[in-house]
């Protein structure tokens, strides 16, 4: 069995030991059922990888004895940095989008209030929502072994998204596009350094939003005869891009 890797804060390491409670403890001990003597890898925010074995397991905390450490070495991927730009969906669909998007290698997420979004962010909710969403990507990164954690940001409207977008390739998934397919937009020979993909809410895009995106250099693309649920679209597009440009 491969040695499991966990993301920690470097401040938890002192005098050759790392000790922690909370989410790392729960994942290591209660979810994975690791115990005394099991080998683990601990990656910190400074880019260091600490190798060690579990030394002690208490009721609410665990201690790991560090045996060696080295800089984190990740395999180099030619895949572009992919930003999933998602109009806020209803209910807990955003949880799935963030979790699976992190697993599939999204570089970051930009959530925004679509004109047809049923879900709304009220005044005073933004910070708490962002905190929760970023905790979701952190936990998903921990579970799938990612060192980096995709950042989640919030834009109030499509206007802010289109004005701020600086990615090399800008796509909008739109069922109204009949000619230009996703296959045409993705070239295995010409790999962009960065991509942003805008996905609408359950009710789709308002025509004014589509017009605005097109005016700001976005290319509308079609998924053919299929109309995907909003929570399925990001999973599908990430899988396709990672297959063409990444290491899938």
Secondary structure, 3 states (H helix, E strand, C coil): CCCEEEECCHHHEECCEEEECHHHHHHHHHHCCCCCCCEEEEECCCCEEEEEEEEEECCCCEEEEEEEEEECCCCCCCCCEEEEEEECCCCCHHHHHHHHHHHCCCCEEEEECCCCCCCCCCCCCHHHHHHHHHHHHHHHHHHHCCCCCCEEEEECCHHHHHHHCCCCEEEEECCCCCCCEHHHHCCCCCCCCEEEEEECCCCCCCHHHHHHHHHCCCEEEECCCCCCCHHHHHHHHHHHHHHHHCCC
